[in-house]
Amino acid sequence: MTEQSAPATSGPPRARRTVARAVGAAVAAVSIGVAAFGSITSAAAGGDPTTSVTIVAPAAAGGGWDGVARSMQQAQRANGIVNSVQVVNMPGAGGTIALGNVARLEGQTDTLLVGGTGLLAAEVQFGSAVTHDDITPLAVTVEEYDVIVVPADSPYETLDDLVAAWRERPGSVPWTGGGSFDQLVVTDLAVSAGLDPADTNYIPSDGGGEAIQALLNGTAAAASGGYPDNIDQIETGRLRALALVAQQPVEGIDIPTAVDQGYDVTLTNWRMIAAPGGLDTAQRTQLTGIVRDTLRTPEWRDAMDRYHWTERIITGRDLDAFIDEERRRIRGLYEELGR
């Protein structure tokens, strides 16, 4: 465990119609989520966080942020940390819709927001008017590692093999990934390998499962994706793991790190819990304590094993400094992509 703490469009008509339907569905989903969220928070505004809490997952059910929210809900209920815990899913704009809605609840202590690397990246990518400076970060809780994978029958046996082919003809090695975070990892690898990330042939996929299918059907030659999303395919031999994206080797994961192979790529998918802005020291301390108590429960430990999370707890002033550092790092990667 690592703990750091301190005091407290263009295109054919059919394509346009498809896009329009997708956007309409997303807007409808967001509207439902916001409405539900508004009714919950208005009923419990200003309440005691040990009595009732709403945990907002800034994405649809089933993803990583949702997993964190529902694992916290289960742990808090089972151990009497909070009497009533509700989870609200609020997808849209990479999580910045949820960010904006939680930020509007300034001074309230009965709402928590799940975030992390992806939400910070969305803030930068979309130029969000509401930022992490408008909320109260409480704690980084866990991190999840990406893994660089290729199909089992790929000619690339090592990360060096893949990079050599990529360097020789950048557009001839199509990459994919399940989200914006995965593309940032590919960008970081390109920079470390001396390649121009803007020349990368990157095919975005809608989630880890779609990215795996792109590899298996030959649409993509390589991918960066979350270890939990890829472990089954690696263990069954359908995918070959070339590198783990982590600062150092991880116990229980027999995959060499990119760092150990000479590539300084260490961006991790950390997960954070935050609250609305405008909280005083006592309120932030109380909420941080609730999060800490949750992380000590057997239910949370079970979730860590189930999702292959690695514990990393950062709180207080160290957390504020960490977020500032990560924001600069992510902004630099988007600049490398020309965005």
ABEGO torsion letter per residue (X at the ends): XBBBBBBXXBEBAAAAAAAAAAAAAAAAAAAAAAAAAAAAAAAABGBBAAABBBBBBABBBGBAAAAAAAAAAAAAAAAGABABBBBBBBBEGGGAAAAAAAAAABGBAABBBBBEAAAAAAAAAAGBABBAAABBBABBABBBBBBBBBBAABABABAAAAAAAAAABAAABBBBBABAAAAAAAAAAAAAAGBBAAABBBBBBBEAAAAAAAAAAGABABBBBBAAAAAAAAAAGABBBABBBBABBBBGBBBBBAAAAGBBBABBBBBBBBBBBGBBAAAAAAAAAAAAAAAABAAAAAAAAAAGBBBBBBBEAAAAAAAAAAAAAAAAAAAAAGX
